[in-house]
Amino acid sequence: MSSPRLPADPVDGRLAACCVSTSARLVDAMRVLDRGGAGIALVTDETHRLTGTLTDGDVRRALLNGALVESPLLPFVRSDFTSVSPEASRAEVLDLMQSLLIRQIPVLDDAGRLLGLHLLHEILGAVERENWAVVMAGGRGSRLDPITNTVPKPMIRVAGRPILERLVLHLVSFGIRRVFLSINYLGHLVEEHFGDGSRLGCRVEYLREDQPLGTAGALSLLPEKPNAPIVVMNGDLITQADLGSMLLQHSTVRPMATLGVKSYFHTVPFGCVETVNRRVIRVQEKPQLTLKINAGIYILAPEVVARVSPGRAMAMTVLIDDCLARGEDILAFEVGDDWIDVGQRRDLGRATGQET
């Protein structure tokens, strides 16, 4: 399998407008502050390593202390900046901003190279993304009978709001404005509830399955090919997964797919004995196993979506296995936030606070 790769030049677009070279002058930093509109100039070397930052206040203090606009900016650069890794959650970034009273936090890789920039106003009000989302909402949910005799599982209400509506609002909060709902069982109830999605701040469209197509097969019903990685989610999740960090990680490493995973802990209720040739070499009392489980959240490259055959039922695991068989990169993203798969009565009880 090929190893994950970073893009050749991770600094582009809007981020590049906020960057200034270590050899630049104060006037160059002033132009970047004006052009970038982020309230910060990111001082980077030729390898895109972030060496420091400069704000409007830093420039103003430098000029008040006698510096000229043509002076080299390096003596005035702040090297004690706060940064985060691509894995930092939205909640972690917001906590840092609020505790340190700052509005910008750069995103760096392990080598200190600049990958992105978190802005407070974007975290509180997400900027529109080019990514689409597909939510699988066509399942029967027979394990929740008789509740699902009259309502599809994704439309079960938790704390007064349908699970599916919570997911759509969560997607919108991360800047995703085009959402496809894959529907089959009692799909008309989903359409009646969401309409065109305008009341939720997005455009909702429907992928109508004449027969169940599985978690990947419904992607063949998309009306056009996506131009950017697409988010796919199961429609029975209660989650606060940090989709922004997940998308950032995906765009940084550029795998064929990113798979959301969750740590699952299981305690064996017995003492366990390990033997070799009938000799006991180890005894463990009720050991705990730690496993990574599929969280039902995916990001797929457009090339992967194009491989789904029209009208053919396909599970997402089959599509992922096909990528692995081709030797392609599949990345895992740890979903450290709240997550419940409402698939059984016990899980629904946890989500509604009626756990027995």
Helices and strands as residue ranges (DSSP letters): H 13-16, E 19-21, H 26-36, E 40-44, E 50-55, H 56-64, G 74-76, H 90-100, E 104-108, E 114-119, H 120-124, E 129-136, G 142-144, G 147-149, G 153-155, E 157-158, E 161-162, H 163-173, E 176-183, H 187-194, G 198-200, E 203-208, H 214-217, G 218-221, E 230-234, E 237-239, H 243-253, E 257-267, E 271-276, E 279-285, E 288-300, H 302-305, H 316-325, E 330-334, E 339-341, H 345-352
